């Protein structure tokens, strides 16, 4: 799935009002954290994740989340990243 610039701008505007639903910290991407991210993407489609680590580690986590969930990275600012994955059964966000 590839998002257009227009769709990314729209999703970024929706991200501003979101609070992080998952925080990845010292223990990294454990199985529980991975399950939480999957569940949050299934129910919300657009989520914000707090990544508490150094820059290189955050990039590795973001790449891992993208690979494992098939989500798109919408935005990353500092220690916060937003991901989008549409739910084919129960679509909440409509993109043009």
Secondary structure, 3 states (H helix, E strand, C coil): CCCCHHHHHHHHHHHCCCCCCEEECCCCCCHHHHHHHHHHHHHHCEEEEEECCCHHHHHHHHHHHHHHHCCEEEEEECCEEEEECCCCCCCCCCCC
